[in-house]
């Protein structure tokens, strides 16, 4: 990884950290890093696409979703 790529990756990590860990608004991050707010949104999307950020939703499946999945699986074996 060359220096430019390393710097881009570090920026992705820094923006993601400020947004997700420090709960800063995108405008506040843009002001702090002296880059346009619209770039922050693109940086966050890129961090997600590159696997730097993962979004996990923890929930208990509802009965209806379990039944739907059961019917789908049952249908694949018929």
C-alpha positions as CSV (number, residue, x, y, z in Angstrom):
1,X,0.0,0.0,0.0
2,X,1.5,3.3,-1.1
3,X,1.5,6.5,1.0
4,X,-1.5,8.0,-0.8
5,X,-3.6,4.9,-0.2
6,X,-2.5,4.7,3.4
7,X,-3.5,8.4,3.9
8,X,-6.9,7.8,2.3
9,X,-7.5,4.7,4.5
10,X,-6.5,6.7,7.6
11,X,-9.0,9.4,6.6
12,X,-11.8,6.8,6.2
13,X,-11.0,5.5,9.7
14,X,-10.8,8.9,11.3
15,X,-14.1,10.1,9.8
16,X,-15.8,6.8,10.8
17,X,-14.4,7.1,14.3
18,X,-15.6,10.6,14.8
19,X,-19.0,9.9,13.4
20,X,-19.8,6.5,15.0
21,X,-17.7,6.5,18.2
22,X,-17.7,10.2,19.1
23,X,-21.2,10.8,17.7
24,X,-20.2,14.0,15.9
25,X,-22.5,15.4,13.2
26,X,-21.2,15.4,9.7
27,X,-20.9,19.2,9.6
28,X,-18.9,19.2,12.8
29,X,-16.5,16.6,11.3
30,X,-16.2,18.6,8.1
31,X,-15.4,21.7,10.1
32,X,-12.8,19.9,12.2
33,X,-11.1,18.3,9.2
34,X,-11.6,21.3,6.9
35,X,-13.3,19.4,4.2
36,X,-16.8,19.8,2.6
37,X,-19.7,18.2,4.5
38,X,-20.8,16.4,1.3
39,X,-17.4,14.6,1.3
40,X,-18.1,13.3,4.8
41,X,-21.1,11.4,3.6
42,X,-19.1,9.9,0.7
43,X,-16.3,9.0,3.0
44,X,-18.7,7.2,5.4
45,X,-20.2,5.3,2.5
46,X,-16.7,4.3,1.2
47,X,-15.7,3.2,4.7
48,X,-18.7,0.9,4.8
49,X,-18.0,-0.5,1.3
50,X,-14.4,-1.2,2.2
51,X,-15.4,-3.1,5.4
52,X,-14.0,-0.5,7.8
53,X,-17.5,0.1,9.1
54,X,-19.9,-2.8,9.7
55,X,-23.5,-2.3,10.7
56,X,-25.0,-5.1,12.7
57,X,-28.6,-5.1,13.8
58,X,-29.2,-7.3,16.9
59,X,-32.8,-8.3,17.2
60,X,-35.0,-11.3,18.0
61,X,-36.7,-12.6,14.9
62,X,-40.5,-12.1,15.0
63,X,-42.7,-15.2,14.8
64,X,-43.9,-14.1,11.3
65,X,-40.4,-13.8,9.9
66,X,-39.6,-17.3,11.3
67,X,-42.7,-18.7,9.6
68,X,-41.9,-17.0,6.3
69,X,-38.3,-18.4,6.4
70,X,-39.7,-21.9,7.3
71,X,-42.1,-21.8,4.3
72,X,-39.3,-20.7,2.0
73,X,-37.0,-23.5,3.2
74,X,-39.8,-26.1,3.1
75,X,-40.6,-25.0,-0.5
76,X,-37.1,-25.5,-1.6
77,X,-37.1,-29.2,-0.5
78,X,-40.4,-30.1,-2.3
